[in-house]
Amino acid sequence: MSKRPSYAPPPTPAPATQMPSTPGFVGYNPYSHLAYNNYRLGGNPGTNSRVTEIS
């Protein structure tokens, strides 16, 4: 029982590089989830909706 069978290798942990560290990361722009709402409203993707209302 001390030796592991060759047909059952120990499970390898998934590399952390595959999992994004930033929540809401879509794959190409980690800030797209922040500008998505304003972008749908017709504003610039980089501006905040509050700044648009004030200006």
N, C-alpha and C positions, 0 to 999 in steps of 0.2 A: 504493500500500500504506500510505500515511500516514494516509488517512482510513478510519475503520471503516464497514462497510456498515450501512445503516439497519435492515436486518432482523436484525442480530446485535448487539444492544446489549451492552456489557460487563456481566459478571455482578455483581450487587450483593451484598455480604456480608450475611449474616443479622444483624439487630439483636440485640444482646446482651441486650435487655430481655426477649426471649422465653425465654431460657434461665435457669433458676433458679441462683443463685450458691451455694445451700446444697444439698449432696448429700443425697438422701433426701427432698427436698421433694415433697409429694404434691399441692399446689395450694391448700390452705386452712390447713393447720397444719404448719409445718416440724418440729414436735416430735412429731408423731403416730407417727413411726417409732421414737421412743425409748420411748413409753408404750404401744405396741401390744402388746408381749409381756405387760406387767403388766395391761393392760386385758383381754386374753384370759383371764388367770388369775382375773379377778374383782376385781382391786384398782382403786384410783382411777387415772384416766389420768395424773394429775400426780405420783403418788408412785413412788418407785423400788422395785424388787423387794427390794433389800437392806434398805431401811428398813422394808419391810413384815415381813421376817423377824425383824428385831431387835425391833420393837415388837409 
